[in-house]
Amino acid sequence: MKQPLPWFFALCLLAVCGGLVAQCPNPQNTLNISTGFNPLTSTVGQPNTFDPMWRLVQSPVPPPGWNINLGGPAYIIPQSSSWHAAGSSSQYINAFNTNQSVLNNWSLSTLPYIFEREFCICDPGGGSDPSPVAIDFSLHADNWAEVYLEDPAGNLTLLYSQQFQYTTASFLNPADQYSGTYNLTPGTYHLQLHLRNQQVVMGVALDGTLTSSGLISDLGCHPYGAIAGIVRNDCDGDGSVSSGDAMKNGVPVKLYDASNNLVASTFSDQNGFYFFESVPAGTYRVEEILNDPDWQAVLPASGAHAGIVVSEVEMAQLDFLNRHVSWAGGGNTVPCALPLSSPETLEGAPSAIMRLFPNPSDGAFQMTLELFSRQAVVVEVSDLKGAVHHQQELGTLSAGNHQLDLDLHLPAGIYLCRVTVGNDILHQKLQVH
């Protein structure tokens, strides 16, 4: 198996990316930074799809049965009847594919949800002179949000904070407005939305622009795209995606290049979500693996999206819909949540399963490995710049469950836990607060 893509390169900073600053993709003078807006097509995304620019980078611990797509795209959600629109070019986004809340993180002692959007200050001449950048936006949030600017060194500047009180004014017109100008040197920057909520419903919408006399670019100073999608069960057997279709976890998804070489593998999570990040521009095939005679692919019927062209800074959403063979004539005769075969019985499945707990953590966490055969195991923990903070050879381990307790005293941030099991490589993100 080929090694998965080095996804942490997609979040590299100026000090790491060096000369990439001069190679900003699609530089221009104005960027639309609205949540739910796709600047490549100049269209507003539809609910129940992914935001192509804003991603979830921090979350409180989710309730049992819920899963967080940490590092993946935010969900564009339906606008609640109680909310006003923040502007004409935006949609509300959430950590979950619903406008309903599942967690109360109103207290300042708990973690906020953090959504992040990259942009790049360009200098084709390779210099370091600053450019004035005007930041303008309107903001609605249920229930409270702050907006920050993160520079290439990771320093945060608070741009705007809504009044910290439980009130409907945070998501009703007139919207909170902000306008400011900053002199920014070339490099990769991030806008951050910090969201807190008191149950009932949850979402945040920002409608705004960046404007500069210099050159600015969507995403960061790197020529990569991404592929993400959702795997569903066709619960009503109608052959199309509908609101009652269940998300399906544990489905292997593979990414192949134009020469049919395996580039990366992953599994759908508890929300049916899968994600390939830092995909170089090119043509790809994305295939789900249904090695179970009782299940069949519906959309696409072949179980694969072929001829997918990924361009720089683009995120392609490719979903899969499946059904149990007993539904072929219409009518659900088995529970919609009937599982697929367990991962270890599926063709293309990895030789182990990795779990991290707690995640998020304070740097002390437990890694559990379930090996399906006797394998040599190496554990590595790196930050988003690629720096290795821990590496450990565990030797050859027998099939079964193995536990590793780690206390790495890591600074707050997102890390990549990489475990080499024989010829397979497992990746999982770890959040340290």
Helices and strands as residue ranges (DSSP letters): G 7-11, H 14-17, G 18-23, E 28-32, E 37-38, E 43-44, E 49-58, E 73-76, E 93-94, E 113-122, E 131-142, E 144-150, E 156-161, G 168-171, E 176-184, E 187-196, E 203-218, E 224-233, E 246-247, E 252-257, E 262-267, E 273-280, E 282-288, E 295-299, E 304-310, E 315-317, E 320-324, G 325-327, G 343-345, E 352-357, E 364-371, E 375-383, E 388-397, E 400-407, E 413-421, E 424-432
